[in-house]
């Protein structure tokens, strides 16, 4: 899904995991009642994911102060892009527009459920992955983000999320991925997963289908990495860059 999310195999070119759980990305809508119930309820085991995070944590652990979230979301891309982007933030009612945009980009801080459905860190409450989608990517990933988040925050199981998202894709209730979809993930303060921390600054490009070979992704010496989300069969290509969004070099 996008979102967005991914983990890299180590290589001479990637000292640590490159992206936001290279399996990653996103959906919304809950209520204050659900917040109270989830925060007070014991963790719900979910055998459909691995053992690292077998259940959803209390909802409060996935939230953050609104202003801090806006700042973190914007740090995904250079200021020349993010200053005019729309910014979404997660609230007890789902993802809301915190800042109206003017350039077609949408910046958001991904949570762990932006990751592919089979990611063992699907419920990791520490994950914060700032992403800035261009207009083509936003048309696909923002509705997907809202749908997936809606199901997650309504307490749906992994199996139920998989079933409902696939049904909505099949029925045309969710948009198709168009040409030219990409995003920036260049935030130094990101926490992408427990394996790679904030990873490395990179760009991501999205295509429908299993198309890794068409970009030479993952081949010896290639700087391009890829991941496919089995939920919607979207291939994400990750291309590392040398600087964080604030202009400082990636030196680790």
Secondary structure, DSSP 8 states (H G I E B T S, - for coil): --S-BB----BTTBSS--SSBTSB-------HHHHHHHHHS-----TTS-STT-S---GGGG---HHHHHHHHHTTS-HHHHTTSEEEEEETTEEEEEE--SSS-EEEEE-GGGS-TT-TTTT-TT-BEEEEE-HHHHHHHHHHHHHHHHHHHTT--HHHHHHHHHHHHHTT-S----TT-EEEE--TT-B-BTTTBT---EEEEEEESS-GGGGTTTSTT--EEEEEETTTTEEEEEEE-SB-TTS-B---
